[in-house]
Amino acid sequence: MLGVKLRFRAVMITSVAFILGLVPPVWADGASMTARHNISTPVLVGMIAASTLGIFLIPMLYVTFQTLRAKLKARVREDRNRASVRYRR
């Protein structure tokens, strides 16, 4: 569990630094404003979306699939026990 905490912190620091680094080009004025804005806005939105998915959606899906897997294993184990009881008689 310690590895998860350490890795989460490193990923979050990297993501936040990258996102904050994209804020000035998004709000830039002056020469070549359009070019910088057209490049940095999709990258900023993509990084925010990827960070959000990585923090919330992927762990949620992992827990969901692990729960389903455990229920399926329990059901298979129960079916095997019922089958072995039938053949013992």
N, CA, C and O atoms as a MOPAC input file, in Angstrom:
PM7 MOZYME 1SCF
protein

 N      0.81300 1    -1.18500 1     0.00000 1
 C      0.00000 1     0.00000 1     0.00000 1
 C      0.86600 1     1.26200 1     0.00000 1
 O      0.45200 1     2.30500 1    -0.50700 1
 N      2.05900 1     1.16100 1     0.56700 1
 C      2.95700 1     2.30400 1     0.59300 1
 C      3.37000 1     2.69300 1    -0.82500 1
 O      3.49000 1     3.87800 1    -1.14000 1
 N      3.58800 1     1.69300 1    -1.67800 1
 C      3.95800 1     1.96500 1    -3.05900 1
 C      2.87600 1     2.73000 1    -3.80700 1
 O      3.17200 1     3.59900 1    -4.62700 1
 N      1.63200 1     2.40500 1    -3.52000 1
 C      0.51300 1     3.10400 1    -4.16100 1
 C      0.52100 1     4.57300 1    -3.76500 1
 O      0.34900 1     5.44900 1    -4.61200 1
 N      0.71800 1     4.83900 1    -2.50000 1
 C      0.72400 1     6.22700 1    -2.03300 1
 C      1.87500 1     7.00900 1    -2.64700 1
 O      1.69800 1     8.15500 1    -3.06000 1
 N      3.04200 1     6.40300 1    -2.71000 1
 C      4.19500 1     7.09100 1    -3.27800 1
 C      4.00900 1     7.32800 1    -4.77300 1
 O      4.32900 1     8.40500 1    -5.27700 1
 N      3.50400 1     6.34800 1    -5.46800 1
 C      3.31000 1     6.48400 1    -6.91500 1
 C      2.19500 1     7.48500 1    -7.21900 1
 O      2.31600 1     8.27600 1    -8.15500 1
 N      1.13000 1     7.46100 1    -6.45300 1
 C      0.02900 1     8.40100 1    -6.65000 1
 C      0.52700 1     9.83500 1    -6.49900 1
 O      0.17700 1    10.71100 1    -7.28900 1
 N      1.32800 1    10.05800 1    -5.49700 1
 C      1.84900 1    11.39900 1    -5.25500 1
 C      2.70300 1    11.87000 1    -6.42800 1
 O      2.56700 1    13.01000 1    -6.87100 1
 N      3.57300 1    11.01400 1    -6.93100 1
 C      4.43400 1    11.38400 1    -8.05400 1
 C      3.62200 1    11.67700 1    -9.31600 1
 O      3.90600 1    12.64000 1   -10.02900 1
 N      2.62900 1    10.86300 1    -9.58600 1
 C      1.78900 1    11.07300 1   -10.76300 1
 C      1.01100 1    12.37000 1   -10.62700 1
 O      0.91000 1    13.13400 1   -11.58700 1
 N      0.46600 1    12.62600 1    -9.46000 1
 C     -0.31500 1    13.85100 1    -9.26200 1
 C      0.55000 1    15.10300 1    -9.37700 1
 O      0.13000 1    16.09500 1    -9.97300 1
 N      1.75100 1    15.06300 1    -8.81100 1
 C      2.63200 1    16.22300 1    -8.90600 1
 C      2.98000 1    16.49900 1   -10.36200 1
 O      2.97400 1    17.65100 1   -10.79600 1
 N      3.28200 1    15.44900 1   -11.11800 1
 C      3.61200 1    15.60700 1   -12.53100 1
 C      2.42800 1    16.16200 1   -13.31100 1
 O      2.58600 1    17.07900 1   -14.11700 1
 N      1.24900 1    15.61000 1   -13.07500 1
 C      0.05200 1    16.06800 1   -13.79700 1
 C     -0.28100 1    17.51400 1   -13.46900 1
 O     -0.56100 1    18.30500 1   -14.37000 1
 N     -0.25400 1    17.86300 1   -12.20700 1
 C     -0.58500 1    19.22500 1   -11.80200 1
 C      0.43400 1    20.22100 1   -12.35200 1
 O      0.06500 1    21.30800 1   -12.79800 1
 N      1.71800 1    19.85200 1   -12.32200 1
 C      2.74400 1    20.74700 1   -12.86800 1
 C      2.55200 1    20.94900 1   -14.36900 1
 O      2.70100 1    22.06300 1   -14.87100 1
 N      2.22400 1    19.88200 1   -15.08100 1
 C      1.99700 1    19.99600 1   -16.52400 1
 C      0.77900 1    20.86700 1   -16.81600 1
 O      0.81200 1    21.72500 1   -17.69800 1
 N     -0.29300 1    20.63500 1   -16.06400 1
 C     -1.52000 1    21.42600 1   -16.26100 1
 C     -1.27300 1    22.89700 1   -15.95300 1
 O     -1.69500 1    23.77000 1   -16.71200 1
 N     -0.59900 1    23.17500 1   -14.85400 1
 C     -0.30400 1    24.57400 1   -14.50600 1
 C      0.64500 1    25.21700 1   -15.51400 1
 O      0.58800 1    26.42800 1   -15.72900 1
 N      1.51100 1    24.42500 1   -16.13100 1
 C      2.39400 1    24.95000 1   -17.16000 1
 C      1.65900 1    25.31200 1   -18.43400 1
 O      2.15300 1    26.11400 1   -19.22600 1
 N      0.49200 1    24.73600 1   -18.64300 1
 C     -0.30100 1    25.04400 1   -19.83100 1
 C     -1.23900 1    26.23000 1   -19.64000 1
 O     -1.79700 1    26.73200 1   -20.61600 1
 N     -1.41900 1    26.67800 1   -18.43600 1
 C     -2.33800 1    27.78600 1   -18.18600 1
 C     -1.86700 1    29.09400 1   -18.83600 1
 O     -2.68700 1    29.76900 1   -19.45900 1
 N     -0.60200 1    29.48400 1   -18.72500 1
 C     -0.19200 1    30.74600 1   -19.37400 1
 C     -0.41400 1    30.77600 1   -20.89200 1
 O     -0.91300 1    31.78500 1   -21.38900 1
 N     -0.07400 1    29.73300 1   -21.65500 1
 C     -0.35900 1    29.80600 1   -23.09200 1
 C     -1.85500 1    29.87700 1   -23.41000 1
 O     -2.24300 1    30.45800 1   -24.42400 1
 N     -2.69100 1    29.29400 1   -22.55700 1
 C     -4.13500 1    29.36400 1   -22.80300 1
 C     -4.62800 1    30.79500 1   -22.64100 1
 O     -5.48800 1    31.23800 1   -23.40300 1
 N     -4.10000 1    31.52900 1   -21.66000 1
 C     -4.54400 1    32.89500 1   -21.39500 1
 C     -3.64500 1    33.95400 1   -22.03600 1
 O     -3.74200 1    35.13300 1   -21.69500 1
 N     -2.77800 1    33.54800 1   -22.95200 1
 C     -1.79800 1    34.47000 1   -23.52300 1
 C     -2.45100 1    35.54600 1   -24.38500 1
 O     -3.49800 1    35.32900 1   -24.99600 1
 N     -1.81500 1    36.69000 1   -24.41800 1
 C     -2.19900 1    37.80400 1   -25.29500 1
 C     -1.00300 1    38.11600 1   -26.19100 1
 O      0.12300 1    37.70200 1   -25.91800 1
 N     -1.27000 1    38.84000 1   -27.24300 1
 C     -0.16800 1    39.32700 1   -28.05800 1
 C      0.07700 1    38.49800 1   -29.30100 1
 O     -0.80700 1    37.81100 1   -29.81200 1
 N      1.32500 1    38.59000 1   -29.77200 1
 C      1.70600 1    37.92500 1   -31.02400 1
 C      1.56000 1    36.40900 1   -30.91400 1
 O      1.86900 1    35.80400 1   -29.88700 1
 N      1.09700 1    35.83900 1   -31.96700 1
 C      0.86900 1    34.38300 1   -32.11000 1
 C     -0.04200 1    33.82300 1   -31.01700 1
 O      0.07500 1    32.65200 1   -30.65500 1
 N     -0.92700 1    34.63000 1   -30.50100 1
 C     -1.87300 1    34.19700 1   -29.46800 1
 C     -2.75100 1    33.05800 1   -29.98800 1
 O     -2.99700 1    32.08800 1   -29.27100 1
 N     -3.21700 1    33.17100 1   -31.21400 1
 C     -4.12600 1    32.16400 1   -31.77100 1
 C     -3.45500 1    30.81500 1   -31.87500 1
 O     -4.05700 1    29.79700 1   -31.53300 1
 N     -2.22500 1    30.78700 1   -32.33800 1
 C     -1.51100 1    29.51200 1   -32.49300 1
 C     -1.28500 1    28.84700 1   -31.13600 1
 O     -1.53300 1    27.65200 1   -30.97200 1
 N     -0.81800 1    29.62400 1   -30.17600 1
 C     -0.59100 1    29.05400 1   -28.83800 1
 C     -1.89800 1    28.59400 1   -28.20100 1
 O     -1.95300 1    27.54700 1   -27.55600 1
 N     -2.93300 1    29.38000 1   -28.38700 1
 C     -4.22500 1    29.03200 1   -27.80900 1
 C     -4.79300 1    27.76400 1   -28.44500 1
 O     -5.34100 1    26.90800 1   -27.75000 1
 N     -4.65900 1    27.64600 1   -29.76700 1
 C     -5.18100 1    26.46900 1   -30.47000 1
 C     -4.43700 1    25.19400 1   -30.10400 1
 O     -5.01000 1    24.10700 1   -30.16900 1
 N     -3.19600 1    25.30500 1   -29.72800 1
 C     -2.41600 1    24.12400 1   -29.34800 1
 C     -2.61100 1    23.79200 1   -27.87100 1
 O     -2.80700 1    22.63000 1   -27.51500 1
 N     -2.55800 1    24.80400 1   -27.01700 1
 C     -2.54100 1    24.53700 1   -25.58000 1
 C     -3.90900 1    24.19600 1   -24.99200 1
 O     -3.97800 1    23.47000 1   -24.00000 1
 N     -4.98100 1    24.69100 1   -25.56700 1
 C     -6.30700 1    24.40800 1   -25.00700 1
 C     -6.67300 1    22.92300 1   -25.08200 1
 O     -7.09200 1    22.36200 1   -24.06900 1
 N     -6.53400 1    22.26000 1   -26.24000 1
 C     -6.85000 1    20.82200 1   -26.26400 1
 C     -5.92000 1    19.99100 1   -25.38200 1
 O     -6.34000 1    19.00400 1   -24.77700 1
 N     -4.65500 1    20.39900 1   -25.31600 1
 C     -3.71900 1    19.66100 1   -24.46100 1
 C     -4.10600 1    19.82400 1   -22.99300 1
 O     -4.06000 1    18.86100 1   -22.22800 1
 N     -4.48400 1    21.02500 1   -22.60200 1
 C     -4.91000 1    21.28000 1   -21.22500 1
 C     -6.14900 1    20.46100 1   -20.87000 1
 O     -6.19500 1    19.81000 1   -19.82600 1
 N     -7.14000 1    20.49900 1   -21.73800 1
 C     -8.37700 1    19.73700 1   -21.48800 1
 C     -8.08500 1    18.23800 1   -21.46800 1
 O     -8.63400 1    17.51000 1   -20.64200 1
 N     -7.23900 1    17.78300 1   -22.35700 1
 C     -6.87700 1    16.36100 1   -22.38600 1
 C     -6.15400 1    15.91800 1   -21.13600 1
 O     -6.40500 1    14.82600 1   -20.62500 1
 N     -5.25500 1    16.75500 1   -20.63400 1
 C     -4.54400 1    16.40400 1   -19.39900 1
 C     -5.48000 1    16.38000 1   -18.20100 1
 O     -5.36100 1    15.51800 1   -17.33000 1
 N     -6.40400 1    17.31900 1   -18.15700 1
 C     -7.37500 1    17.32500 1   -17.05800 1
 C     -8.24800 1    16.07400 1   -17.13200 1
 O     -8.51500 1    15.43800 1   -16.11200 1
 N     -8.68900 1    15.72700 1   -18.33100 1
 C     -9.53000 1    14.52600 1   -18.50300 1
 C     -8.74800 1    13.26400 1   -18.16200 1
 O     -9.26200 1    12.38600 1   -17.46900 1
 N     -7.51800 1    13.16400 1   -18.63700 1
 C     -6.71600 1    11.96800 1   -18.36500 1
 C     -6.41100 1    11.83100 1   -16.87800 1
 O     -6.43400 1    10.72600 1   -16.33600 1
 N     -6.12700 1    12.94000 1   -16.22300 1
 C     -5.85800 1    12.88800 1   -14.78800 1
 C     -7.10600 1    12.47800 1   -14.02000 1
 O     -7.03000 1    11.68400 1   -13.08200 1
 N     -8.24000 1    13.01100 1   -14.41200 1
 C     -9.49800 1    12.65400 1   -13.74900 1
 C     -9.82200 1    11.18500 1   -13.94200 1
 O    -10.20600 1    10.49600 1   -12.99700 1
 N     -9.66600 1    10.70700 1   -15.16700 1
 C     -9.92600 1     9.29100 1   -15.42100 1
 C     -8.97600 1     8.40900 1   -14.62500 1
 O     -9.38300 1     7.39200 1   -14.06300 1
 N     -7.71900 1     8.80000 1   -14.58100 1
 C     -6.73300 1     8.01300 1   -13.85600 1
 C     -6.95600 1     7.98000 1   -12.36000 1
 O     -6.60400 1     7.00600 1   -11.69500 1
 N     -7.53500 1     9.03400 1   -11.83200 1
 C     -7.74500 1     9.11400 1   -10.38700 1
 C     -9.04800 1     8.43400 1    -9.96900 1
 O     -9.08500 1     7.74200 1    -8.95200 1
 N    -10.11200 1     8.62600 1   -10.74400 1
 C    -11.42800 1     8.16200 1   -10.31300 1
 C    -11.93500 1     6.94000 1   -11.08600 1
 O    -12.30700 1     5.93800 1   -10.47500 1
 N    -11.95300 1     7.00800 1   -12.39000 1
 C    -12.61200 1     5.97700 1   -13.17900 1
 C    -11.86900 1     4.64500 1   -13.15500 1
 O    -12.49000 1     3.60400 1   -12.94500 1
 N    -10.58400 1     4.65500 1   -13.36000 1
 C     -9.83000 1     3.40200 1   -13.42800 1
 C     -9.84200 1     2.65700 1   -12.09000 1
 O    -10.07300 1     1.44800 1   -12.08900 1
 N     -9.60300 1     3.32100 1   -10.94800 1
 C     -9.73500 1     2.58200 1    -9.68600 1
 C    -11.15500 1     2.05900 1    -9.43000 1
 O    -11.33100 1     0.97700 1    -8.87100 1
 N    -12.16000 1     2.83400 1    -9.84100 1
 C    -13.54300 1     2.38100 1    -9.67500 1
 C    -13.80100 1     1.12400 1   -10.49800 1
 O    -14.41300 1     0.17200 1   -10.01500 1
 N    -13.33100 1     1.12600 1   -11.74200 1
 C    -13.49100 1    -0.05600 1   -12.58400 1
 C    -12.73200 1    -1.24900 1   -12.01700 1
 O    -13.22700 1    -2.37500 1   -12.07000 1
 N    -11.55100 1    -1.02200 1   -11.48200 1
 C    -10.76900 1    -2.09800 1   -10.88900 1
 C    -11.52200 1    -2.74700 1    -9.72900 1
 O    -11.62100 1    -3.97100 1    -9.65200 1
 N    -12.04700 1    -1.92500 1    -8.83800 1
 C    -12.79400 1    -2.45400 1    -7.69100 1
 C    -14.04100 1    -3.19800 1    -8.16700 1
 O    -14.37300 1    -4.25500 1    -7.63100 1
 N    -14.72800 1    -2.65700 1    -9.16200 1
 C    -15.92900 1    -3.29900 1    -9.68900 1
 C    -15.60600 1    -4.66700 1   -10.26400 1
 O    -16.29300 1    -5.64500 1    -9.96600 1
 N    -14.56300 1    -4.74500 1   -11.08700 1
 C    -14.21500 1    -6.02500 1   -11.69900 1
 C    -13.68500 1    -7.02800 1   -10.67200 1
 O    -13.92500 1    -8.22700 1   -10.80800 1
 N    -12.97500 1    -6.56200 1    -9.65700 1
 C    -12.51600 1    -7.47200 1    -8.61200 1
 C    -13.68700 1    -8.02600 1    -7.80900 1
 O    -13.67700 1    -9.19400 1    -7.42100 1
 N    -14.68900 1    -7.19900 1    -7.55900 1
 C    -15.88200 1    -7.66300 1    -6.85100 1
 C    -16.63100 1    -8.68900 1    -7.68300 1
 O    -17.04800 1    -9.72700 1    -7.16900 1
 N    -16.80100 1    -8.40400 1    -8.95900 1
 C    -17.46700 1    -9.36800 1    -9.84400 1
 C    -16.69300 1   -10.67600 1    -9.92300 1
 O    -17.28100 1   -11.75800 1    -9.93300 1
 N    -15.38500 1   -10.56800 1    -9.97800 1
 C    -14.54900 1   -11.77200 1   -10.03800 1
 C    -14.71000 1   -12.61300 1    -8.76700 1
 O    -14.81700 1   -13.83700 1    -8.83900 1
 N    -14.72600 1   -11.96000 1    -7.61900 1
 C    -14.88700 1   -12.68200 1    -6.35700 1
 C    -16.25500 1   -13.35900 1    -6.28700 1
 O    -16.36100 1   -14.49800 1    -5.83000 1
 N    -17.30000 1   -12.66500 1    -6.73600 1
 C    -18.63500 1   -13.26700 1    -6.73100 1
 C    -18.71000 1   -14.45300 1    -7.67700 1
 O    -19.32700 1   -15.46900 1    -7.35600 1
 N    -18.08300 1   -14.32600 1    -8.84700 1
 C    -18.08500 1   -15.42200 1    -9.81300 1
 C    -17.32500 1   -16.62200 1    -9.27300 1
 O    -17.76100 1   -17.76000 1    -9.44500 1
 N    -16.19100 1   -16.38100 1    -8.62100 1
 C    -15.43100 1   -17.48700 1    -8.03300 1
 C    -16.24200 1   -18.17600 1    -6.94200 1
 O    -16.23600 1   -19.40300 1    -6.84200 1
 N    -16.93700 1   -17.39300 1    -6.12800 1
 C    -17.75500 1   -17.98200 1    -5.06400 1
 C    -18.87300 1   -18.82300 1    -5.66400 1
 O    -19.17000 1   -19.90300 1    -5.15400 1
 N    -19.49600 1   -18.34700 1    -6.73500 1
 C    -20.56700 1   -19.09300 1    -7.37800 1
 C    -20.04500 1   -20.39600 1    -7.98800 1
 O    -20.68800 1   -21.43900 1    -7.87200 1
 N    -18.89400 1   -20.33500 1    -8.62800 1
 C    -18.30200 1   -21.54400 1    -9.22000 1
 C    -17.93400 1   -22.53000 1    -8.12600 1
 O    -18.17100 1   -23.73000 1    -8.26500 1
 N    -17.36000 1   -22.03700 1    -7.04200 1
 C    -16.99200 1   -22.91000 1    -5.92200 1
 C    -18.24000 1   -23.56400 1    -5.33100 1
 O    -18.21400 1   -24.74700 1    -4.99200 1
 N    -19.32900 1   -22.81000 1    -5.20500 1
 C    -20.58600 1   -23.33700 1    -4.67500 1
 C    -21.15700 1   -24.40200 1    -5.60600 1
 O    -21.63900 1   -25.43400 1    -5.14100 1
 N    -21.11000 1   -24.16400 1    -6.90100 1
 C    -21.59900 1   -25.14200 1    -7.86600 1
 C    -20.76900 1   -26.41400 1    -7.82500 1
 O    -21.31900 1   -27.51000 1    -7.93300 1
 N    -19.46600 1   -26.29100 1    -7.67100 1
 C    -18.60200 1   -27.47800 1    -7.56300 1
 C    -18.92500 1   -28.27600 1    -6.30300 1
 O    -18.95700 1   -29.50600 1    -6.33400 1
 N    -19.16300 1   -27.57400 1    -5.19800 1
 C    -19.50200 1   -28.27000 1    -3.95600 1
 C    -20.82600 1   -29.00800 1    -4.09200 1
 O    -20.95200 1   -30.14200 1    -3.63000 1
 N    -21.81200 1   -28.38000 1    -4.72000 1
 C    -23.09600 1   -29.04900 1    -4.93800 1
 C    -22.93200 1   -30.27500 1    -5.82300 1
 O    -23.53200 1   -31.31800 1    -5.56300 1
 N    -22.12300 1   -30.15200 1    -6.86800 1
 C    -21.91100 1   -31.27400 1    -7.78200 1
 C    -21.19200 1   -32.41300 1    -7.07400 1
 O    -21.52900 1   -33.57600 1    -7.29800 1
 N    -20.22800 1   -32.12100 1    -6.24000 1
 C    -19.48700 1   -33.18100 1    -5.55000 1
 C    -20.37400 1   -33.86200 1    -4.50800 1
 O    -20.21300 1   -35.05700 1    -4.26300 1
 N    -21.29800 1   -33.14000 1    -3.89300 1
 C    -22.21500 1   -33.73700 1    -2.91800 1
 C    -23.16000 1   -34.68600 1    -3.64300 1
 O    -23.46400 1   -35.75800 1    -3.11900 1
 N    -23.63200 1   -34.32500 1    -4.82700 1
 C    -24.52800 1   -35.18400 1    -5.59500 1
 C    -23.85400 1   -36.48900 1    -5.98700 1
 O    -24.48300 1   -37.54600 1    -5.94200 1
 N    -22.59900 1   -36.43100 1    -6.36600 1
 C    -21.91600 1   -37.63700 1    -6.80900 1
 C    -21.47800 1   -38.51400 1    -5.66200 1
 O    -21.19700 1   -39.69300 1    -5.88100 1
 N    -21.40800 1   -38.00500 1    -4.46700 1
 C    -21.01300 1   -38.80700 1    -3.29900 1
 C    -22.14600 1   -39.71500 1    -2.85900 1
 O    -21.90700 1   -40.76200 1    -2.25700 1
 N    -23.36600 1   -39.32600 1    -3.15000 1
 C    -24.50000 1   -40.11100 1    -2.66900 1
 C    -24.68200 1   -41.37200 1    -3.41900 1
 O    -25.60000 1   -42.13800 1    -3.12500 1

